[in-house]
């Protein structure tokens, strides 16, 4: 029995994050009709909540910034970091098609613009092929008012930036506002940016919001369609080929034909506790995820039902986080580079290099076992006065609810702090004394904190070791949970982003990109933007492949 189609398009995309918006825009720019369906009433997905950076080696913006890169260097780096966990052909596809994607948008859309983030290192810059100056580019700041009525439909990040519009390049300098002239200059420039925006009525967007806004403008100009509040229900499969999807729209189930193909870009399953319990290491909680609320694995389940293979299902994009009393999660990135700080387990002992790239930090938490599930970040009063910490400006009084709820643990001495965080006082004192001795000598003999250019990026350049300084009290501690910014496992795809069955055969008409697909980065995270870069790239690849195959009207 043939399907009754309520609507028909050449390309139908499920999910409105960076990968989905990029795919739909590319389809239109290649002459195909396209539709994006979004489950929630806001477009942007987890991309809008992110830093907006994309990690694409050897791209045109790097070249323009004078940061020479080569395919060979990038290949060596992925060989050393990702390795054979991902097929070489797929790694190579990313390295060749990624720069192609960036250049395509640079040529074809005046809205999608990036700038190199200088000095933002690859996460393993000392590894063969790694770049201490980094390969990441971020979206240029944009006025959200350009979106018109669409502005109110964009997902907002709600980052604790105190009303300021910050870029990735601004933050490490701003974090040193109490320590360096460069930090003070950056604070002045960021403040002037805010004043100008206020006087002119502009709604400045940066980071993930800027990326999503720019892609939304590109899609709109290309006349691609976007339907909000349209939950995906299932794939339509006819004679082994995916021919469309079913969605709920205005309370009614409708069928949408995809003449060329369906591109799944709906994110992972971070927000589905059942799937987390099925696949991820324990303990695991949906409330520990920074992913947008719509990421409940709908597209993943549909792909599995259609016979797709999956991989990396036990992995997440790790994000060690602090669960604050207001019910939010604070993602610890720069905070873990603060010099006068240690992170300890339930025994009051250090167990990890605090400055590790966040995904690896999370892996170490789980590898350490149950003791790490009760981890504490401890700073002293000097650090509180000098650095941004858990969203608070240097010296900013702690919020009342931090103390009223008992969230923030305090002690004038380590012996006073220890019982509050439930660790042996003797162990904690010995840990800090040992750390202080190493910090005084500017060398972490236990874990090598401060030995990498990545460690130093968020550190204090005025110190002999930017990441080490003795803790001297008073002391403050907050709990850390093993959070994530998304799941890493998903549908297995080939070099054209086509979804594969366990036997390696292609499910015709079905493509996937982003966190609904198994990550091209395997079990690691090579650099800032190694989630968004592949999502946009393989969205571009999928739409390009559909166009190249030709679509029968």
C-alpha positions, 0 to 999 in steps of 0.5 A: 500500500503506497503512502499518502503524502501530505507534503513533499520536499527533496530533502527533509532534515530532522533537527535544527542545530548547526548540522541540521541548519547547515544541511538544509541550507546546502540543499537549497543552495544546490537547487533542492527544496528543503525542510527542517522539522524541530521538535521543540518551539525553539530552533538551535538545539544544543548548538545554541547552548555551545561555545559555537567554535568549530574545529576544522583543520586547514580551513580558509580562516586559518590561512587568512589569519596566517596560521598555516596548516596542512592536510598531512599535519591534521592527518597525523594529529587524528591518527595520534588522537582518534586512531583506528577507533574510527575507520581511516576513510571516515577520518580522511573524509572529515579532513578533506570535506571539512575545509570544503564545507567552510569554504562553501559557506564562505563563498555562497552565504554572506551570513556564515562568517568565522574568525580564528580564535588565536592561541586556543590550542588543540586539546593535545597540542604536544601530540604529533600534528597538534597545534598550540595556536589551535585550529578552531574558528568561532562565529563573528558576533552578530546583531540578533535583530537581523533575524526579525521575528525569528529572533524570539524563536531561537534557543538562548544559552543563558550563560552567566556572562553578566549581560556582556557579549563574550567571544571565546577569544575574550574569555581567557583574557577577561579571566585575568582582569585582576592579574594582567593589563591585557585582562583589564584592556579586554574588560574595557573593550567588552564593556564598551561593546555592551554600552554601544549595543545598549545605545544603538539597540542592537542585540549582540550574539556570540558563541553558539547563539551567533552560529545558530543565528548566522545559519538561520539567516542563511537558510532563510535567505536560501528560502529553506523552510523550518517548522517548529513544534513538530516532533518527529515520529518515525521514518517511512520505509518502502522496499528497504528505502527511507522515503520520508518521515512522519511528524506531529504538527498542530495535533495531527500526524502527517507524512512528509515525503523526502524525494532525495533523502532524510537527514537525521540531525536531531542530537543524541539521547542525553535527556532520556534516562532509559537510554542512559541506563541502557548504554552509559557507565553508571551512575548516570543522570539525565539532569547531569546533561547540558544538552537541550531538552529535546535530545531524547533519542527519537531519531536514534530509535527510528534508525535502529528500527530501520536496521541501522548499526550503532557504535560508541554508545557508552561514550559522552562528550564529557563535561565535569560540572557543578550542580548549583542551587538554582537547579542549573549546571555550571560547566567547568572549563577555565575554572579547572585551570585556576592556580590555587585549586585542587580537586579531590575524591571522597578520600580527600586525595587528588586523582587526576590532572585538574586541567585535562581536556574536559572529556578526558577528565570525565573518563578519569572520573569514571575510571577512578570509580565510586570515590570520584563520583563525590568529587570536590573542587577546593579554592582559597580566598586568594583565588576567589578574589583574583579569578572568575569561578563558577560564574562569579566575578573576582571577589564577587560575594557568594550568592545567598542561596549558596550558603543557605542551602549548604551548597558552598562548603567553607572553612578557615582551615582544612581541618574545618573544611574536611568534615563538611565535604565528608573526607578524612581531615588528615588525608585532605591536609596531606594532599594540600600540603603535598600540592603546595610543595609542588606548587611552590616549585612550579612543578606538579610531579604527580600529574603534570598540571601546567605542562601543556599549552592547553593547561596554560591557555586558561591559566595565570601567565604572571606565575612561573607555572600558570596553573600552580600556586599554593592554597593558603586559606580560607577555603571554599569547596563545591561538588562536581558531577560527571556531566556531559554536553551530549552523547557521542554514540549513534548511528554508523555512517559512511564517508557520504554520511549515509546510515549503514546496517551492521553488515556495512550495507547502506540504508538508502535514503537515510543520512545522519550527522551530529550526535545522532551519529557515531562520532568521527572523533571516536573516543576522544576530543581533539580540539575546541569545536570537534563536535560542531565541526563534524556536525556541519561538515557531514550535514554538508556532505549529506546534502551534497551527496543527495544533490549529486545523485539527482532527485526525481520530481 
